[in-house]
Amino acid sequence: MYQAPIVALLFVLAEIWAYFGKVLERKGVKVPLCLHYYGFMYFILFYLFGRACQSMLDDIMTPTGWLDDGQTVAYGRTIMESNDDLDAFELWQNESSLAEFPGLKEFSMLCPLWVFLTMAVCVYHTHLHVNKIRYSKNEDGGVGGRLCDAPQHDQTIKVLVLPVVYGLMSFKSTQRMWQIVINHVPVPMDHHDPTATQFDSYAGRKSFALELYDANFMVGDIYETIALVTFGHLVMGVLKKKIDKMKDLFAQGTAGRKDGEQMNQYIEKLVDSMRTLTVAGVKLFALSCFLQGVYTLFITTMAFWFPEVMPELFSNKQGQLGSFQQKEMKDTAHNFFLGAGFIASFAAIGNIMIIEEDFEHLLVEFSPALKFWGTKVLVSLAFLQSILISLFLTPRGWSEIQSDLMYSSCLCLECLLIALFHLKGWSAEEIWYGDYEMDHGDSITKPLLPAESK
């Protein structure tokens, strides 16, 4: 199953679900907390993970005896014989054989374990935040347990899903590299038939699997931009609370002045402008990632599911490639989106870091550094891994297939580590959530501003 477009669609459906769930709550409808958007997201992601594990077993491990070297060669050779493509046998072996990389093979097979543990950690962490929401106050001052009354926890939960999405997409990318290793890409809707072939050459299978490999990570990047935008809104939300307290003190001090009200209006405009500019760079980065993701997902989805629709544009058959599958078109699109993303990422990171540095004392309770790097570290790790692989593995004879397999397998493990890091960086017990204003029975009310600012 090609899961990248399904996961991308899940983002949209989750936003719609979240919107209507909170609308129902505000209208007095009691929505069980487990039925909100995050429950829906985890259910679908667990389902997709199960399907990915089934595909791993039926399409890859069973036909090749769990990537046994001899059985893998025999299986791949059979596919080539049926396609009359034995001329590419030696090239396939040189590029994708794992016979001399036994550690890599076993390490990649651990990916489903890392992803499952990541899901378990993120579900547990989300549960901690949901328990806080249970005690949130409603508009009448009573304990309502509504998602709409705990916006900080709501936004944090969106960030916590990031390792699950990225981990699942990394696992699917690992499977794409396995498909090159065994020289077989499953045919859609063919019920895991190991003899059915969608491509008539090794070159076609390799090119398409690499394209889907990249598309999976683009979906992960799209959700990371969602997490970054959410982080920017959380930072400004915390700052706004602090600045509102200062505005109240300022209003009291200027109550007798004729221009006091006008001064307060300008302060309000200044805060709104700062909030807009802070997230503007992040939104620009999100837009560039979104456009790249939509473009790539559309092209790959058409080629994977609907290869007979407008073949002059989308065909992936070697010798009959559609316009969007031509190398020149791919290179042009890649360079365009790479440049746009590079520029936008500087604006996104720079804007947030300026706010973090300039308002460090007001954000001390928020611990923005831990949260920012916990959200941004996936892109940094991916970039660093690419450099390390180029410096240390490629010169030792690692092919693109073997290097990409190592890359995606490492990210599956790293997503688990990031999920564990989030337990500290996004703790449900921090006071900036405003839980000290909620009815927890034995909670102690804490001041919003440090003593010296009163």
KOLLUM-559648 format. One record per residue (C-alpha): residue number from 0; residue in three letters; x, y, z. Coordinates in steps of 0.25 Angstrom, whole numbers, plus 2048, in hexadecimal, padded with zeros to 3 digits. Layout:
KOLLUM-559648
+-----+--------+-----+-----+-----+
: num : residu :   u :   v :   w :
+-----+--------+-----+-----+-----+
: NUM :    Ala :   X :   Y :   Z :
...
+-----+--------+-----+-----+-----+
END
This chain:
KOLLUM-559648
+-----+--------+-----+-----+-----+
: num : residu :   u :   v :   w :
+-----+--------+-----+-----+-----+
:   0 :    Met : 800 : 800 : 800 :
:   1 :    Tyr : 805 : 80E : 7FC :
:   2 :    Gln : 802 : 815 : 80A :
:   3 :    Ala : 808 : 823 : 808 :
:   4 :    Pro : 7FC : 829 : 801 :
:   5 :    Ile : 7F3 : 822 : 80C :
:   6 :    Val : 7FB : 828 : 817 :
:   7 :    Ala : 7FB : 836 : 810 :
:   8 :    Leu : 7EC : 835 : 80F :
:   9 :    Leu : 7EB : 831 : 81E :
:  10 :    Phe : 7F1 : 83E : 822 :
:  11 :    Val : 7E6 : 845 : 81B :
:  12 :    Leu : 7DB : 83C : 821 :
:  13 :    Ala : 7E1 : 83E : 82F :
:  14 :    Glu : 7E0 : 84D : 82E :
:  15 :    Ile : 7D1 : 84C : 829 :
:  16 :    Trp : 7CF : 842 : 834 :
:  17 :    Ala : 7D5 : 84B : 83F :
:  18 :    Tyr : 7CD : 857 : 83A :
:  19 :    Phe : 7C0 : 851 : 83B :
:  20 :    Gly : 7C3 : 84A : 848 :
:  21 :    Lys : 7C6 : 857 : 84F :
:  22 :    Val : 7BA : 85D : 848 :
:  23 :    Leu : 7B1 : 852 : 84E :
:  24 :    Glu : 7B7 : 854 : 85C :
:  25 :    Arg : 7B4 : 863 : 85C :
:  26 :    Lys : 7A6 : 860 : 858 :
:  27 :    Gly : 7A5 : 858 : 865 :
:  28 :    Val : 7A7 : 84A : 85E :
:  29 :    Lys : 7AF : 841 : 867 :
:  30 :    Val : 7BA : 83B : 85E :
:  31 :    Pro : 7C2 : 82F : 865 :
:  32 :    Leu : 7D0 : 833 : 865 :
:  33 :    Cys : 7D4 : 826 : 85E :
:  34 :    Leu : 7CC : 82A : 852 :
:  35 :    His : 7D3 : 837 : 84F :
:  36 :    Tyr : 7DC : 838 : 842 :
:  37 :    Tyr : 7E8 : 833 : 849 :
:  38 :    Gly : 7E1 : 826 : 84C :
:  39 :    Phe : 7DD : 825 : 83D :
:  40 :    Met : 7EB : 828 : 839 :
:  41 :    Tyr : 7F2 : 81D : 842 :
:  42 :    Phe : 7E7 : 813 : 83D :
:  43 :    Ile : 7EA : 815 : 82F :
:  44 :    Leu : 7F9 : 816 : 831 :
:  45 :    Phe : 7F9 : 809 : 838 :
:  46 :    Tyr : 7F0 : 803 : 82D :
:  47 :    Leu : 7FA : 807 : 823 :
:  48 :    Phe : 806 : 802 : 82B :
:  49 :    Gly : 7FF : 7F5 : 82B :
:  50 :    Arg : 7FD : 7F5 : 81C :
:  51 :    Ala : 80C : 7F8 : 81B :
:  52 :    Cys : 810 : 7ED : 823 :
:  53 :    Gln : 807 : 7E3 : 81B :
:  54 :    Ser : 80D : 7E8 : 80E :
:  55 :    Met : 81B : 7E7 : 814 :
:  56 :    Leu : 817 : 7D8 : 818 :
:  57 :    Asp : 810 : 7D4 : 80B :
:  58 :    Asp : 817 : 7DC : 800 :
:  59 :    Ile : 825 : 7DC : 805 :
:  60 :    Met : 829 : 7D2 : 810 :
:  61 :    Thr : 821 : 7C6 : 80C :
:  62 :    Pro : 825 : 7C5 : 7FE :
:  63 :    Thr : 834 : 7C7 : 801 :
:  64 :    Gly : 835 : 7BF : 80E :
:  65 :    Trp : 837 : 7CC : 817 :
:  66 :    Leu : 841 : 7D2 : 80D :
:  67 :    Asp : 849 : 7C5 : 80C :
:  68 :    Asp : 854 : 7C8 : 802 :
:  69 :    Gly : 852 : 7BC : 7FA :
:  70 :    Gln : 843 : 7BD : 7F9 :
:  71 :    Thr : 843 : 7CB : 7F6 :
:  72 :    Val : 84C : 7C9 : 7EA :
:  73 :    Ala : 844 : 7BE : 7E5 :
:  74 :    Tyr : 837 : 7C6 : 7E7 :
:  75 :    Gly : 83C : 7D3 : 7E0 :
:  76 :    Arg : 842 : 7CA : 7D5 :
:  77 :    Thr : 834 : 7C4 : 7D3 :
:  78 :    Ile : 82E : 7D2 : 7D1 :
:  79 :    Met : 839 : 7D6 : 7C7 :
:  80 :    Glu : 837 : 7C9 : 7BF :
:  81 :    Ser : 828 : 7CC : 7BE :
:  82 :    Asn : 82A : 7DA : 7B9 :
:  83 :    Asp : 836 : 7D5 : 7B0 :
:  84 :    Asp : 83F : 7DF : 7B8 :
:  85 :    Leu : 84B : 7D6 : 7BC :
:  86 :    Asp : 854 : 7E0 : 7B6 :
:  87 :    Ala : 852 : 7E9 : 7C2 :
:  88 :    Phe : 855 : 7DD : 7CC :
:  89 :    Glu : 863 : 7E1 : 7CF :
:  90 :    Leu : 860 : 7F0 : 7D0 :
:  91 :    Trp : 855 : 7EC : 7DA :
:  92 :    Gln : 85E : 7E3 : 7E2 :
:  93 :    Asn : 869 : 7EE : 7E3 :
:  94 :    Glu : 85F : 7F9 : 7E7 :
:  95 :    Ser : 856 : 7F2 : 7F1 :
:  96 :    Ser : 85C : 7E5 : 7F6 :
:  97 :    Leu : 85D : 7E4 : 805 :
:  98 :    Ala : 866 : 7D8 : 805 :
:  99 :    Glu : 871 : 7E0 : 80A :
: 100 :    Phe : 869 : 7E8 : 814 :
: 101 :    Pro : 863 : 7DE : 81E :
: 102 :    Gly : 862 : 7E9 : 829 :
: 103 :    Leu : 85B : 7F2 : 820 :
: 104 :    Lys : 850 : 7E7 : 81C :
: 105 :    Glu : 84E : 7E4 : 82B :
: 106 :    Phe : 84D : 7F2 : 82F :
: 107 :    Ser : 843 : 7F6 : 825 :
: 108 :    Met : 83A : 7EA : 829 :
: 109 :    Leu : 839 : 7F1 : 837 :
: 110 :    Cys : 832 : 7FD : 831 :
: 111 :    Pro : 824 : 7F8 : 834 :
: 112 :    Leu : 828 : 7F6 : 843 :
: 113 :    Trp : 82D : 804 : 844 :
: 114 :    Val : 820 : 80A : 83D :
: 115 :    Phe : 817 : 802 : 846 :
: 116 :    Leu : 81F : 806 : 853 :
: 117 :    Thr : 81E : 815 : 84D :
: 118 :    Met : 80F : 813 : 84C :
: 119 :    Ala : 80E : 80E : 85A :
: 120 :    Val : 816 : 819 : 860 :
: 121 :    Cys : 80E : 824 : 859 :
: 122 :    Val : 801 : 81E : 85C :
: 123 :    Tyr : 805 : 81D : 86B :
: 124 :    His : 80A : 82C : 86A :
: 125 :    Thr : 7FD : 830 : 864 :
: 126 :    His : 7F6 : 829 : 86F :
: 127 :    Leu : 7FD : 832 : 879 :
: 128 :    His : 7F8 : 83E : 872 :
: 129 :    Val : 7EA : 839 : 871 :
: 130 :    Asn : 7E9 : 836 : 880 :
: 131 :    Lys : 7ED : 845 : 882 :
: 132 :    Ile : 7E1 : 849 : 878 :
: 133 :    Arg : 7D8 : 841 : 881 :
: 134 :    Tyr : 7D9 : 84B : 88C :
: 135 :    Ser : 7D8 : 858 : 883 :
: 136 :    Lys : 7CF : 863 : 887 :
: 137 :    Asn : 7C3 : 866 : 87E :
: 138 :    Glu : 7BD : 874 : 87B :
: 139 :    Asp : 7B5 : 873 : 888 :
: 140 :    Gly : 7C1 : 870 : 891 :
: 141 :    Gly : 7BE : 862 : 893 :
: 142 :    Val : 7C5 : 856 : 88F :
: 143 :    Gly : 7C1 : 852 : 881 :
: 144 :    Gly : 7CC : 849 : 87C :
: 145 :    Arg : 7CB : 84F : 86E :
: 146 :    Leu : 7D5 : 850 : 863 :
: 147 :    Cys : 7D1 : 85E : 85F :
: 148 :    Asp : 7D4 : 863 : 86E :
: 149 :    Ala : 7E3 : 85E : 86D :
: 150 :    Pro : 7E9 : 864 : 860 :
: 151 :    Gln : 7F7 : 863 : 865 :
: 152 :    His : 7F6 : 854 : 867 :
: 153 :    Asp : 7EE : 853 : 85A :
: 154 :    Gln : 7F9 : 859 : 852 :
: 155 :    Thr : 804 : 851 : 85A :
: 156 :    Ile : 7FD : 844 : 856 :
: 157 :    Lys : 7FF : 848 : 847 :
: 158 :    Val : 80E : 849 : 849 :
: 159 :    Leu : 80E : 83B : 851 :
: 160 :    Val : 809 : 834 : 844 :
: 161 :    Leu : 815 : 838 : 83C :
: 162 :    Pro : 81E : 82D : 840 :
: 163 :    Val : 813 : 823 : 83C :
: 164 :    Val : 811 : 829 : 82F :
: 165 :    Tyr : 820 : 82A : 82B :
: 166 :    Gly : 823 : 81C : 831 :
: 167 :    Leu : 818 : 816 : 828 :
: 168 :    Met : 81C : 81D : 81C :
: 169 :    Ser : 82B : 819 : 81F :
: 170 :    Phe : 826 : 80A : 820 :
: 171 :    Lys : 81F : 80B : 813 :
: 172 :    Ser : 82B : 811 : 80C :
: 173 :    Thr : 833 : 805 : 812 :
: 174 :    Gln : 829 : 7FC : 80B :
: 175 :    Arg : 82C : 803 : 7FE :
: 176 :    Met : 83B : 800 : 7FF :
: 177 :    Trp : 838 : 7F2 : 802 :
: 178 :    Gln : 82F : 7F1 : 7F6 :
: 179 :    Ile : 83B : 7F5 : 7EE :
: 180 :    Val : 844 : 7EB : 7F5 :
: 181 :    Ile : 83A : 7E0 : 7F1 :
: 182 :    Asn : 837 : 7E6 : 7E3 :
: 183 :    His : 828 : 7E6 : 7E5 :
: 184 :    Val : 81E : 7F1 : 7E7 :
: 185 :    Pro : 810 : 7EC : 7EB :
: 186 :    Val : 805 : 7EE : 7E1 :
: 187 :    Pro : 7F9 : 7F7 : 7E8 :
: 188 :    Met : 7ED : 7EF : 7EB :
: 189 :    Asp : 7F4 : 7E2 : 7E7 :
: 190 :    His : 7F2 : 7DC : 7F5 :
: 191 :    His : 801 : 7DA : 7F8 :
: 192 :    Asp : 804 : 7D1 : 7EC :
: 193 :    Pro : 813 : 7CF : 7EB :
: 194 :    Thr : 813 : 7CC : 7DD :
: 195 :    Ala : 80B : 7D8 : 7D8 :
: 196 :    Thr : 814 : 7E3 : 7D2 :
: 197 :    Gln : 811 : 7F1 : 7CF :
: 198 :    Phe : 81D : 7F5 : 7C8 :
: 199 :    Asp : 825 : 7ED : 7BD :
: 200 :    Ser : 833 : 7F1 : 7C1 :
: 201 :    Tyr : 83C : 7F3 : 7CD :
: 202 :    Ala : 83E : 801 : 7C9 :
: 203 :    Gly : 830 : 804 : 7C9 :
: 204 :    Arg : 82E : 7FE : 7D7 :
: 205 :    Lys : 83A : 805 : 7DD :
: 206 :    Ser : 836 : 813 : 7D7 :
: 207 :    Phe : 828 : 812 : 7DD :
: 208 :    Ala : 82C : 80C : 7EA :
: 209 :    Leu : 836 : 817 : 7EC :
: 210 :    Glu : 82B : 821 : 7E9 :
: 211 :    Leu : 821 : 81B : 7F3 :
: 212 :    Tyr : 82D : 81B : 7FD :
: 213 :    Asp : 82E : 82A : 7FC :
: 214 :    Ala : 81F : 82D : 7FC :
: 215 :    Asn : 81E : 826 : 809 :
: 216 :    Phe : 828 : 82F : 810 :
: 217 :    Met : 821 : 83B : 809 :
: 218 :    Val : 814 : 837 : 811 :
: 219 :    Gly : 81C : 837 : 81E :
: 220 :    Asp : 822 : 844 : 81A :
: 221 :    Ile : 814 : 84A : 818 :
: 222 :    Tyr : 80F : 845 : 826 :
: 223 :    Glu : 81C : 84B : 82C :
: 224 :    Thr : 818 : 859 : 826 :
: 225 :    Ile : 80B : 857 : 82D :
: 226 :    Ala : 812 : 855 : 83A :
: 227 :    Leu : 81B : 861 : 838 :
: 228 :    Val : 80F : 86A : 835 :
: 229 :    Thr : 808 : 864 : 841 :
: 230 :    Phe : 815 : 867 : 849 :
: 231 :    Gly : 815 : 875 : 844 :
: 232 :    His : 807 : 878 : 849 :
: 233 :    Leu : 80A : 871 : 857 :
: 234 :    Val : 816 : 87B : 859 :
: 235 :    Met : 80E : 887 : 855 :
: 236 :    Gly : 802 : 882 : 85E :
: 237 :    Val : 80B : 881 : 86A :
: 238 :    Leu : 811 : 88F : 867 :
: 239 :    Lys : 803 : 895 : 865 :
: 240 :    Lys : 7FF : 890 : 873 :
: 241 :    Lys : 80B : 897 : 879 :
: 242 :    Ile : 80A : 8A4 : 871 :
: 243 :    Asp : 7FB : 8A5 : 874 :
: 244 :    Lys : 7FF : 8A5 : 883 :
: 245 :    Met : 809 : 8B0 : 880 :
: 246 :    Lys : 7FE : 8B8 : 878 :
: 247 :    Asp : 7F5 : 8B7 : 884 :
: 248 :    Leu : 7FF : 8BD : 88D :
: 249 :    Phe : 803 : 8C8 : 882 :
: 250 :    Ala : 7F4 : 8CB : 880 :
: 251 :    Gln : 7F3 : 8CD : 88F :
: 252 :    Gly : 7FF : 8D7 : 88F :
: 253 :    Thr : 7FA : 8DF : 883 :
: 254 :    Ala : 7EB : 8DF : 888 :
: 255 :    Gly : 7EB : 8EE : 88A :
: 256 :    Arg : 7F2 : 8F2 : 87D :
: 257 :    Lys : 7EA : 8F6 : 871 :
: 258 :    Asp : 7F2 : 8EE : 867 :
: 259 :    Gly : 7F2 : 8E2 : 870 :
: 260 :    Glu : 7E8 : 8DA : 868 :
: 261 :    Gln : 7EF : 8DD : 85B :
: 262 :    Met : 7FC : 8D8 : 861 :
: 263 :    Asn : 7F6 : 8CB : 865 :
: 264 :    Gln : 7F0 : 8CA : 857 :
: 265 :    Tyr : 7FE : 8CB : 851 :
: 266 :    Ile : 803 : 8C1 : 85A :
: 267 :    Glu : 7F8 : 8B7 : 856 :
: 268 :    Lys : 7FC : 8BA : 847 :
: 269 :    Leu : 80A : 8B8 : 84A :
: 270 :    Val : 808 : 8AA : 851 :
: 271 :    Asp : 7FF : 8A6 : 845 :
: 272 :    Ser : 809 : 8AA : 83B :
: 273 :    Met : 814 : 8A3 : 842 :
: 274 :    Arg : 80C : 896 : 843 :
: 275 :    Thr : 809 : 897 : 834 :
: 276 :    Leu : 817 : 899 : 830 :
: 277 :    Thr : 81C : 88E : 839 :
: 278 :    Val : 814 : 883 : 832 :
: 279 :    Ala : 815 : 889 : 825 :
: 280 :    Gly : 822 : 883 : 822 :
: 281 :    Val : 81D : 875 : 827 :
: 282 :    Lys : 811 : 876 : 81E :
: 283 :    Leu : 81A : 879 : 812 :
: 284 :    Phe : 822 : 86D : 815 :
: 285 :    Ala : 815 : 865 : 817 :
: 286 :    Leu : 810 : 86A : 80A :
: 287 :    Ser : 81D : 866 : 802 :
: 288 :    Cys : 81C : 858 : 808 :
: 289 :    Phe : 80D : 857 : 806 :
: 290 :    Leu : 80F : 85A : 7F7 :
: 291 :    Gln : 81A : 851 : 7F5 :
: 292 :    Gly : 813 : 846 : 7FC :
: 293 :    Val : 806 : 848 : 7F4 :
: 294 :    Tyr : 80E : 848 : 7E7 :
: 295 :    Thr : 816 : 83C : 7EA :
: 296 :    Leu : 80A : 834 : 7F0 :
: 297 :    Phe : 801 : 837 : 7E4 :
: 298 :    Ile : 80C : 833 : 7DA :
: 299 :    Thr : 80F : 826 : 7E2 :
: 300 :    Thr : 800 : 823 : 7E5 :
: 301 :    Met : 7FC : 824 : 7D6 :
: 302 :    Ala : 808 : 81B : 7D2 :
: 303 :    Phe : 806 : 811 : 7DD :
: 304 :    Trp : 7F6 : 810 : 7DD :
: 305 :    Phe : 7F2 : 815 : 7D0 :
: 306 :    Pro : 7FD : 813 : 7C6 :
: 307 :    Glu : 7F4 : 812 : 7BA :
: 308 :    Val : 7ED : 81F : 7BD :
: 309 :    Met : 7F4 : 82A : 7B4 :
: 310 :    Pro : 801 : 821 : 7B1 :
: 311 :    Glu : 807 : 82C : 7A9 :
: 312 :    Leu : 808 : 834 : 7B6 :
: 313 :    Phe : 809 : 829 : 7C1 :
: 314 :    Ser : 80E : 81C : 7BB :
: 315 :    Asn : 819 : 816 : 7C3 :
: 316 :    Lys : 81D : 80B : 7B8 :
: 317 :    Gln : 82B : 80B : 7B4 :
: 318 :    Gly : 82C : 810 : 7A5 :
: 319 :    Gln : 81E : 816 : 7A6 :
: 320 :    Leu : 820 : 820 : 7B2 :
: 321 :    Gly : 816 : 82B : 7B4 :
: 322 :    Ser : 81A : 839 : 7B4 :
: 323 :    Phe : 81A : 83A : 7C3 :
: 324 :    Gln : 822 : 82D : 7C4 :
: 325 :    Gln : 82D : 833 : 7BB :
: 326 :    Lys : 83B : 835 : 7C2 :
: 327 :    Glu : 83B : 844 : 7BD :
: 328 :    Met : 82E : 847 : 7C3 :
: 329 :    Lys : 831 : 840 : 7D0 :
: 330 :    Asp : 83F : 847 : 7D1 :
: 331 :    Thr : 838 : 855 : 7CF :
: 332 :    Ala : 82D : 852 : 7D9 :
: 333 :    His : 837 : 84D : 7E3 :
: 334 :    Asn : 840 : 859 : 7E2 :
: 335 :    Phe : 835 : 863 : 7E3 :
: 336 :    Phe : 82F : 85D : 7EF :
: 337 :    Leu : 83D : 85B : 7F5 :
: 338 :    Gly : 840 : 86A : 7F4 :
: 339 :    Ala : 832 : 86E : 7F9 :
: 340 :    Gly : 833 : 865 : 805 :
: 341 :    Phe : 841 : 86A : 808 :
: 342 :    Ile : 83E : 878 : 808 :
: 343 :    Ala : 831 : 876 : 810 :
: 344 :    Ser : 837 : 86E : 81A :
: 345 :    Phe : 841 : 879 : 81E :
: 346 :    Ala : 835 : 883 : 820 :
: 347 :    Ala : 82D : 878 : 828 :
: 348 :    Ile : 838 : 875 : 832 :
: 349 :    Gly : 83E : 883 : 832 :
: 350 :    Asn : 831 : 88A : 836 :
: 351 :    Ile : 82E : 880 : 841 :
: 352 :    Met : 83C : 881 : 847 :
: 353 :    Ile : 83C : 890 : 847 :
: 354 :    Ile : 82F : 88F : 850 :
: 355 :    Glu : 835 : 885 : 858 :
: 356 :    Glu : 842 : 88D : 85B :
: 357 :    Asp : 83C : 89A : 85D :
: 358 :    Phe : 831 : 895 : 866 :
: 359 :    Glu : 839 : 88B : 86D :
: 360 :    His : 835 : 88F : 87B :
: 361 :    Leu : 826 : 890 : 878 :
: 362 :    Leu : 827 : 882 : 872 :
: 363 :    Val : 82F : 87B : 87D :
: 364 :    Glu : 823 : 873 : 882 :
: 365 :    Phe : 820 : 86E : 873 :
: 366 :    Ser : 82F : 869 : 871 :
: 367 :    Pro : 82E : 86C : 862 :
: 368 :    Ala : 83C : 867 : 85F :
: 369 :    Leu : 838 : 858 : 863 :
: 370 :    Lys : 82B : 859 : 85B :
: 371 :    Phe : 831 : 860 : 84F :
: 372 :    Trp : 83C : 856 : 84D :
: 373 :    Gly : 833 : 84A : 850 :
: 374 :    Thr : 82A : 84F : 845 :
: 375 :    Lys : 835 : 853 : 83B :
: 376 :    Val : 83F : 848 : 83E :
: 377 :    Leu : 839 : 83E : 834 :
: 378 :    Val : 83D : 847 : 828 :
: 379 :    Ser : 84B : 84A : 82E :
: 380 :    Leu : 84D : 83B : 830 :
: 381 :    Ala : 849 : 838 : 822 :
: 382 :    Phe : 853 : 843 : 81D :
: 383 :    Leu : 85E : 83E : 826 :
: 384 :    Gln : 85C : 82F : 822 :
: 385 :    Ser : 85D : 833 : 813 :
: 386 :    Ile : 86A : 83A : 815 :
: 387 :    Leu : 870 : 82E : 81E :
: 388 :    Ile : 86B : 824 : 814 :
: 389 :    Ser : 872 : 82B : 809 :
: 390 :    Leu : 87F : 82D : 811 :
: 391 :    Phe : 880 : 81F : 817 :
: 392 :    Leu : 878 : 815 : 810 :
: 393 :    Thr : 878 : 819 : 801 :
: 394 :    Pro : 887 : 819 : 800 :
: 395 :    Arg : 887 : 80B : 806 :
: 396 :    Gly : 87F : 806 : 7FA :
: 397 :    Trp : 871 : 807 : 7FF :
: 398 :    Ser : 867 : 809 : 7F4 :
: 399 :    Glu : 85B : 813 : 7F4 :
: 400 :    Ile : 852 : 807 : 7F8 :
: 401 :    Gln : 85A : 802 : 803 :
: 402 :    Ser : 85C : 811 : 808 :
: 403 :    Asp : 84D : 814 : 807 :
: 404 :    Leu : 84A : 807 : 80F :
: 405 :    Met : 853 : 80C : 81A :
: 406 :    Tyr : 84E : 81A : 81A :
: 407 :    Ser : 83F : 816 : 81C :
: 408 :    Ser : 842 : 80B : 826 :
: 409 :    Cys : 84A : 815 : 82E :
: 410 :    Leu : 83E : 81E : 82E :
: 411 :    Cys : 834 : 814 : 833 :
: 412 :    Leu : 83D : 812 : 83F :
: 413 :    Glu : 83F : 821 : 841 :
: 414 :    Cys : 830 : 824 : 841 :
: 415 :    Leu : 82F : 81B : 84D :
: 416 :    Leu : 83A : 823 : 854 :
: 417 :    Ile : 833 : 830 : 850 :
: 418 :    Ala : 826 : 82A : 856 :
: 419 :    Leu : 82D : 827 : 863 :
: 420 :    Phe : 834 : 835 : 863 :
: 421 :    His : 826 : 83B : 861 :
: 422 :    Leu : 822 : 835 : 86F :
: 423 :    Lys : 82C : 83F : 875 :
: 424 :    Gly : 82B : 84B : 86B :
: 425 :    Trp : 81B : 84B : 86A :
: 426 :    Ser : 818 : 846 : 878 :
: 427 :    Ala : 809 : 847 : 87C :
: 428 :    Glu : 80D : 84D : 88A :
: 429 :    Glu : 813 : 85A : 886 :
: 430 :    Ile : 80C : 866 : 88B :
: 431 :    Trp : 80B : 86E : 87F :
: 432 :    Tyr : 7FF : 866 : 87A :
: 433 :    Gly : 7F7 : 86D : 884 :
: 434 :    Asp : 7F3 : 861 : 88C :
: 435 :    Tyr : 7F6 : 868 : 899 :
: 436 :    Glu : 7E9 : 870 : 895 :
: 437 :    Met : 7E1 : 863 : 893 :
: 438 :    Asp : 7DA : 85B : 89E :
: 439 :    His : 7E4 : 850 : 8A2 :
: 440 :    Gly : 7DF : 850 : 8B1 :
: 441 :    Asp : 7ED : 851 : 8B8 :
: 442 :    Ser : 7F4 : 85B : 8AD :
: 443 :    Ile : 7FA : 867 : 8B2 :
: 444 :    Thr : 7F8 : 874 : 8AA :
: 445 :    Lys : 805 : 879 : 8A4 :
: 446 :    Pro : 807 : 887 : 89F :
: 447 :    Leu : 808 : 88A : 890 :
: 448 :    Leu : 813 : 894 : 891 :
: 449 :    Pro : 820 : 893 : 899 :
: 450 :    Ala : 820 : 89B : 8A6 :
: 451 :    Glu : 82A : 8A6 : 8A1 :
: 452 :    Ser : 820 : 8A9 : 895 :
: 453 :    Lys : 814 : 8AC : 89E :
+-----+--------+-----+-----+-----+
END
